[in-house]
């Protein structure tokens, strides 16, 4: 009985003193706890990582120093080089060229889809080639659908180059507009710009990427001639438009994306212009010359482009109209006095000339 008691007590100490018996019994389950401290030690390792690459592409995933993945800073669908935040908001023009897209590049984009206002898709190639398409097509890529500068551009373009003018050209010519926002905003965009040409959407921005258009927020060195309003009014217009759309305010497109113009003849691109800043669309005079129209300067529009005069009938417009009313009232008063004198003279002449009975 006494001998059995120590035998029962002997197995208990090895379990309590695990470090002494761990070497003698390796197959025990004491190997389970070690993974927990190793995971805790690995978690703080990514903290000292620093984003070393200055230029990253969204098509390939960049990595940190310790090998951990780091997501690209911008759209994952883009495959063009994307600059870091410190290099995006710079002053001056972006270094892009106006080279005509190669046959290989056009082959790459011809089947990319664009969307109309109803969300119906069609291949990009059908806009400049195929049955029922004019042999000459000018395709204009604009920025986001709330960009006041691009809206000014389309207003000036619509008043200077009309569909009737294009019909007078020897070669049938047409114009198409493509934006980088959602197609639900196309009706608002057409109504705001009074654009008589069809508008499509490329929310993926793949056409912009593959055709060499870049991204920037720079305004450029000077205001182009197609903008007929100041920067403050244009900015206010853009904000008001986005707020009016409600939940669509964030669907206008990438604010840093800029566009360009491409002229196609018989399915081949013969001329290209890429924007170097947010106000660098091709001038209307240059477009008229390219299309075969005269090089006359675009006329000044009769109404304000931003439509603020029509919305709020106050302020400067009110004071100017009030001044005009005062001048008119004075003129009418003077005319009224002269009219009374003339009327009296006519009555007197009439009495004198009236025959007596």
C-alpha positions as CSV (number, residue, x, y, z in Angstrom):
1,X,0.0,0.0,0.0
2,X,2.8,2.4,0.9
3,X,4.8,1.5,-2.1
4,X,1.9,2.2,-4.4
5,X,1.5,5.7,-3.2
6,X,4.9,7.0,-4.3
7,X,4.5,5.2,-7.6
8,X,1.3,7.3,-8.1
9,X,3.1,10.4,-7.1
10,X,6.1,10.0,-9.4
11,X,4.3,10.7,-12.7
12,X,2.9,14.0,-11.3
13,X,6.1,16.0,-10.9
14,X,7.2,15.5,-14.6
15,X,4.0,17.2,-15.8
16,X,4.6,20.2,-13.6
17,X,8.2,20.6,-14.4
18,X,7.9,20.7,-18.1
19,X,11.4,22.2,-18.9
20,X,13.1,19.2,-17.2
21,X,11.2,16.5,-18.9
22,X,10.7,18.2,-22.3
23,X,14.1,17.0,-23.5
24,X,13.4,13.5,-22.4
25,X,10.0,13.3,-24.0
26,X,10.0,15.1,-27.3
27,X,6.8,13.6,-28.7
28,X,4.7,15.3,-26.0
29,X,2.1,18.0,-26.9
30,X,4.3,20.8,-25.6
31,X,5.1,21.8,-29.2
32,X,1.6,23.4,-29.6
33,X,2.3,26.6,-27.5
34,X,5.4,27.8,-29.4
35,X,3.5,29.1,-32.5
36,X,1.7,31.7,-30.5
37,X,4.8,33.7,-29.4
38,X,6.2,33.4,-32.9
39,X,3.1,35.0,-34.4
40,X,3.2,37.8,-31.9
41,X,6.8,38.5,-32.7
42,X,6.1,38.6,-36.5
43,X,3.2,41.1,-36.2
44,X,5.3,44.2,-35.3
45,X,7.8,43.5,-38.1
46,X,5.8,45.3,-40.9
47,X,5.7,48.6,-38.9
48,X,9.2,49.9,-39.9
49,X,8.4,49.4,-43.6
50,X,8.7,52.5,-45.8
51,X,7.3,53.0,-49.3
52,X,10.5,53.0,-51.2
53,X,9.2,53.0,-54.8
54,X,8.4,56.5,-56.1
55,X,6.5,55.3,-59.2
56,X,4.2,52.3,-59.1
57,X,1.9,50.6,-61.6
58,X,-1.5,49.5,-60.6
59,X,-1.2,46.4,-62.7
60,X,1.6,45.0,-60.6
61,X,1.5,45.0,-56.8
62,X,4.4,46.7,-55.1
63,X,6.1,45.3,-52.0
64,X,7.7,46.7,-48.9
65,X,11.2,46.0,-47.6
66,X,10.2,43.0,-45.5
67,X,8.3,41.5,-48.4
68,X,4.8,42.4,-47.3
69,X,2.4,43.4,-50.1
70,X,1.5,47.1,-50.5
71,X,-1.6,48.1,-52.5
72,X,-1.2,50.7,-55.2
73,X,-2.4,54.2,-54.3
74,X,-5.0,54.5,-57.0
75,X,-7.4,52.6,-59.3
76,X,-6.6,48.9,-59.6
77,X,-7.9,48.8,-63.1
78,X,-5.3,51.2,-64.4
79,X,-2.1,49.9,-65.9
80,X,-0.3,53.2,-66.5
81,X,2.4,54.5,-64.2
82,X,0.9,56.3,-61.2
83,X,2.8,59.0,-59.4
84,X,3.0,59.3,-55.6
85,X,0.9,61.9,-53.9
86,X,3.8,64.3,-53.4
87,X,4.3,64.5,-57.2
88,X,0.7,64.8,-58.3
89,X,-0.2,68.3,-57.2
90,X,2.6,70.1,-59.0
91,X,2.6,73.3,-61.0
92,X,3.3,73.2,-64.7
93,X,2.5,70.9,-67.6
94,X,2.7,67.1,-67.6
95,X,5.3,65.7,-70.0
96,X,3.2,63.9,-72.5
97,X,3.4,63.7,-76.3
98,X,1.0,64.0,-79.2
99,X,2.1,60.9,-81.0
100,X,-0.4,59.1,-83.0
101,X,-1.4,55.8,-81.5
102,X,0.2,52.9,-83.2
103,X,-1.7,50.1,-84.9
104,X,-0.9,47.8,-82.0
105,X,-2.2,50.3,-79.5
106,X,-5.4,50.8,-81.5
107,X,-5.8,47.0,-81.7
108,X,-5.6,46.9,-77.9
109,X,-8.4,49.4,-77.4
110,X,-10.8,48.7,-80.3
111,X,-12.8,46.2,-78.3
112,X,-13.0,48.1,-75.0
113,X,-16.5,49.1,-74.2
114,X,-18.1,52.5,-73.8
115,X,-21.5,53.1,-72.3
116,X,-24.3,55.4,-73.4
117,X,-26.8,57.2,-71.1
118,X,-28.9,54.1,-70.7
119,X,-25.9,51.9,-69.8
120,X,-25.9,50.1,-73.2
121,X,-22.3,49.1,-74.1
122,X,-20.7,49.1,-77.5
123,X,-17.1,48.6,-78.6
124,X,-14.9,51.7,-78.9
125,X,-14.1,50.8,-82.6
126,X,-17.7,51.2,-83.6
127,X,-17.4,55.0,-82.9
128,X,-14.9,55.6,-85.7
129,X,-15.3,52.7,-88.2
130,X,-17.9,50.4,-89.5
131,X,-21.2,50.6,-91.4
132,X,-23.2,53.8,-90.9
133,X,-20.3,55.7,-89.4
134,X,-18.9,58.9,-90.9
135,X,-15.4,58.3,-92.4
136,X,-14.0,61.2,-90.3
137,X,-14.6,61.1,-86.6
138,X,-13.3,63.5,-84.0
139,X,-13.4,61.8,-80.6
140,X,-13.0,64.2,-77.6
141,X,-12.0,62.8,-74.2
142,X,-13.1,65.1,-71.4
143,X,-12.4,64.9,-67.6
144,X,-15.0,64.1,-64.9
145,X,-18.6,65.0,-65.7
146,X,-18.5,67.9,-63.1
147,X,-15.4,69.6,-64.6
148,X,-16.4,73.2,-65.3
149,X,-13.5,73.7,-67.7
150,X,-14.5,70.8,-69.9
151,X,-18.1,72.0,-69.8
152,X,-16.9,75.4,-71.0
153,X,-15.0,73.7,-73.8
154,X,-18.1,71.9,-75.0
155,X,-20.2,75.0,-74.9
156,X,-17.7,77.0,-76.9
157,X,-17.3,74.0,-79.3
158,X,-21.0,73.6,-79.8
159,X,-21.4,77.3,-80.6
160,X,-18.5,77.3,-83.0
161,X,-18.8,73.9,-84.7
162,X,-22.3,72.8,-85.3
163,X,-23.6,69.6,-87.0
164,X,-24.8,71.7,-89.9
165,X,-21.2,73.0,-90.5
166,X,-19.9,69.4,-90.5
167,X,-22.4,68.5,-93.2
168,X,-20.9,71.1,-95.5
169,X,-17.4,69.5,-95.5
170,X,-16.4,67.4,-98.5
171,X,-15.8,64.4,-96.3
172,X,-18.6,63.5,-93.9
173,X,-17.4,64.3,-90.4
174,X,-18.9,63.8,-86.9
175,X,-17.9,64.4,-83.3
176,X,-18.2,62.1,-80.3
177,X,-17.5,62.9,-76.6
178,X,-16.3,60.4,-74.0
179,X,-16.1,61.1,-70.2
180,X,-14.6,59.0,-67.4
181,X,-17.7,59.1,-65.1
182,X,-20.7,56.9,-64.7
183,X,-23.3,56.8,-67.6
184,X,-26.1,57.9,-65.3
185,X,-24.7,61.4,-65.4
186,X,-24.7,61.7,-69.2
187,X,-28.2,63.3,-69.4
188,X,-27.1,66.0,-66.8
189,X,-23.9,66.6,-68.8
190,X,-25.7,67.0,-72.1
191,X,-28.3,69.4,-70.6
192,X,-25.6,71.5,-68.8
193,X,-23.4,71.8,-71.9
194,X,-26.1,71.9,-74.6
195,X,-23.9,69.5,-76.5
196,X,-25.5,68.4,-79.8
197,X,-23.1,65.5,-80.2
198,X,-23.4,62.0,-78.6
199,X,-21.7,61.5,-75.2
200,X,-20.4,58.2,-73.9
201,X,-18.8,57.0,-70.6
202,X,-15.6,55.0,-69.8
203,X,-15.8,54.6,-66.0
204,X,-12.9,52.1,-66.1
205,X,-10.6,54.8,-67.7
206,X,-8.8,52.0,-69.7
207,X,-9.2,54.0,-72.9
208,X,-7.5,57.0,-71.2
209,X,-4.6,54.7,-70.0
210,X,-4.0,52.8,-73.2
211,X,-4.2,55.9,-75.4
212,X,-1.5,57.7,-73.3
213,X,-3.6,60.2,-71.5
214,X,-2.3,61.1,-68.0
215,X,-3.5,62.4,-64.6
216,X,-2.8,65.8,-63.0
217,X,-4.5,68.6,-61.1
218,X,-2.4,71.4,-62.6
219,X,-4.3,74.3,-64.1
220,X,-1.5,75.2,-66.5
221,X,0.3,78.5,-67.1
222,X,-2.6,80.5,-68.6
223,X,-6.4,80.3,-69.3
224,X,-7.3,79.2,-72.8
225,X,-9.5,81.2,-75.0
226,X,-12.4,78.7,-74.9
227,X,-13.0,79.4,-71.2
228,X,-15.2,82.5,-71.0
229,X,-15.7,82.6,-67.2
230,X,-13.4,83.0,-64.3
231,X,-12.1,80.1,-62.2
232,X,-14.2,80.9,-59.1
233,X,-17.5,80.8,-60.9
234,X,-16.4,77.6,-62.7
235,X,-15.5,75.9,-59.4
236,X,-18.8,77.0,-57.7
237,X,-20.7,75.6,-60.7
238,X,-18.9,72.2,-60.3
239,X,-19.7,72.0,-56.6
240,X,-23.4,72.9,-57.1
241,X,-23.8,70.4,-59.8
242,X,-22.3,67.6,-57.8
243,X,-24.5,68.4,-54.8
244,X,-27.7,68.5,-56.9
245,X,-27.1,64.9,-58.1
246,X,-27.3,63.6,-54.5
247,X,-25.8,60.1,-54.3
248,X,-24.3,60.5,-57.7
249,X,-21.9,63.2,-56.5
250,X,-19.0,60.8,-56.3
251,X,-19.7,59.1,-59.7
252,X,-18.5,61.9,-61.9
253,X,-15.1,60.3,-62.5
254,X,-11.5,60.6,-61.4
255,X,-10.8,64.3,-60.6
256,X,-7.2,64.0,-61.7
257,X,-7.8,62.3,-65.1
258,X,-7.3,64.5,-68.1
259,X,-8.3,63.8,-71.7
260,X,-7.5,64.8,-75.2
261,X,-8.6,64.7,-78.8
262,X,-8.2,62.1,-81.6
263,X,-9.1,62.5,-85.2
264,X,-9.9,59.3,-87.2
265,X,-10.1,59.0,-90.9
266,X,-11.3,55.7,-92.5
267,X,-10.7,53.9,-89.3
268,X,-7.1,55.2,-88.8
269,X,-6.0,57.9,-86.3
270,X,-4.4,60.7,-88.2
271,X,-4.0,63.3,-85.5
272,X,-3.9,63.4,-81.7
273,X,-3.7,65.9,-78.9
274,X,-3.2,65.0,-75.2
275,X,-4.0,67.4,-72.4
276,X,-1.0,68.5,-70.3
277,X,-3.1,70.1,-67.6
278,X,-6.8,70.4,-66.7
279,X,-7.4,73.3,-69.2
280,X,-5.4,72.1,-72.1
281,X,-8.0,71.0,-74.6
282,X,-7.1,71.7,-78.2
283,X,-8.2,75.3,-79.1
284,X,-11.3,75.6,-81.2
285,X,-9.4,77.5,-83.9
286,X,-7.1,74.5,-84.3
287,X,-10.0,72.1,-84.4
288,X,-11.7,74.1,-87.1
289,X,-8.5,74.1,-89.2
290,X,-8.0,70.4,-88.7
291,X,-11.6,69.7,-89.8
292,X,-11.3,71.9,-92.9
293,X,-13.4,74.8,-91.6
294,X,-12.2,78.4,-91.7
295,X,-10.0,79.6,-88.9
296,X,-12.4,82.2,-87.6
297,X,-12.3,82.8,-83.8
298,X,-15.2,81.2,-81.9
299,X,-18.0,83.8,-81.2
300,X,-18.8,85.0,-77.7
301,X,-21.8,83.2,-76.3
302,X,-24.9,85.4,-75.6
303,X,-25.6,83.8,-72.3
304,X,-23.3,83.0,-69.4
305,X,-22.0,79.5,-69.5
306,X,-22.5,78.8,-65.8
307,X,-26.2,79.9,-65.8
308,X,-25.9,81.7,-62.5
309,X,-27.6,84.8,-63.8
310,X,-30.7,82.8,-64.6
311,X,-30.7,81.0,-61.3
312,X,-30.3,84.0,-58.9
313,X,-31.8,87.3,-60.1
314,X,-30.0,89.5,-57.7
315,X,-26.7,91.2,-57.0
316,X,-25.0,92.8,-59.9
317,X,-27.7,91.9,-62.4
318,X,-30.4,93.5,-60.3
319,X,-28.4,96.8,-59.9
320,X,-27.6,97.0,-63.6
321,X,-31.3,96.4,-64.5
322,X,-32.4,98.9,-61.9
323,X,-30.1,101.5,-63.5
324,X,-31.5,100.8,-66.9
325,X,-35.0,101.2,-65.5
326,X,-34.1,104.6,-64.1
327,X,-32.6,105.7,-67.4
328,X,-35.7,104.5,-69.3
329,X,-38.0,106.3,-66.9
330,X,-36.2,109.5,-67.4
331,X,-36.3,109.1,-71.1
332,X,-39.9,108.3,-71.0
333,X,-40.5,111.5,-68.9
334,X,-38.7,113.7,-71.3
335,X,-40.6,112.1,-74.2
336,X,-43.8,112.5,-72.3
337,X,-43.3,116.3,-71.9
338,X,-42.4,116.7,-75.6
339,X,-45.4,114.6,-76.5
340,X,-47.8,116.8,-74.5
341,X,-46.4,120.0,-76.2
342,X,-46.8,118.4,-79.6
343,X,-50.4,117.3,-78.8
344,X,-51.4,120.8,-77.6
345,X,-50.0,122.3,-80.8
346,X,-51.9,119.8,-82.9
347,X,-55.1,120.5,-81.1
348,X,-54.6,124.3,-81.5
349,X,-53.9,123.8,-85.2
350,X,-56.9,121.5,-85.5
351,X,-59.2,124.2,-83.9
352,X,-57.9,126.8,-86.2
353,X,-58.3,124.7,-89.3
354,X,-61.7,123.4,-88.3
355,X,-64.3,124.8,-90.8
356,X,-66.9,127.1,-89.3
357,X,-70.6,126.5,-89.9
